Amino acid sequence: MSERRSIRVKTAVQNAVTRTGKHVLNLFTYRKPLLVAVFLNILFGIGILLLSFYLWKRFFGLSSGEACFDIDGLRELCHTLESTYSEKIFEILVSATLPTVAGVAGIVYLTIAYRKRLQEERTEEADEISRLEDKFVKSVELLSRNTAMDHIAGLNSLASIADKKPELFNQRVVDTICSFLRASRLRVDPYKPNSKKEIEISQTAAIGIIRKHTAGNIENKSNSWSFCNFYLQQSEFFCPLHLKECHFNSRFEVWGSTFHRAVYANGTYFKKTKY
């Protein structure tokens, strides 16, 4: 019985030591690295201070009566130092070491804080992009419905996505809106007399959003679509095409398209167009 008890005690002690070691390892590697780094820098500073104190005492002594070097010239120099002078030098050494340690700790603190903040910003940006991707999918789903109200809601949602992250979504949103305009003619239902009117309302909203992002001096702004490619070939427009004073600095193709209403293009700039 006593042997079993001793084995259990030994095993319990070994497990406790193992758990303690793991906790210490986690503390210095995973948990609160900022506080751990500051704590280690404080210990490092204390160690530097003690080492400096030892070296000063070892080579110069704390009083003029203590020998320091075996070399004659240095021994004479050491004996000329008075106790008060040595203490003053030691005070200067302490006053110089402590700010240095504090400065090193501050630099480490700021560096780790900067890296932590940078990682948080990257995480926040990734989360925001993920939310915008989900919103993009829902917006496209609205465009696939049959009512003009759903189409307008989807178009405005797509425009807001591009405004938030133009470098990622501008061309994607433009391609989606162009695809929506090209596919409009497929939604014409000859058995529903109001189907063309619904399509006209939806197309008017789409053209209005395009004009908002390409007209005037918008090309100098970050949310400009003037440098995007617009592929509107073989489309059928049931609404007036208001493109007055728009700037298209990339490809703009409308070849094979049918226009049932007027086209307004006064002051419009086309760099590369194909009719």
Secondary structure, DSSP 4 states (H G I P E B T S, - for coil): -HHHHHHHHHHHHHHHHHHHHHHHHHHHHTS-HHHHHHHHHHHHHHHHHHHHHHHHHHHT-SSTTS---SSHHHHHHHHT--HHHHHHHHHHHHHHHHHHHHHHHHHHHHHHHHHHHHHHHHHHHHHHHHHHHHHHHHHHHHHTSS-HHHHHHHHHHHHHHHHHSHHHHHHHHHHHHHHHHHGGGGG--TT-TTHHHHHHHHHHHHHHHHHHTTBGGGGGSTT--TTS-EE-TT-EE-S-EE-TTBEEEEEEE-TT-EESS-EE-TT-EEEEEE-
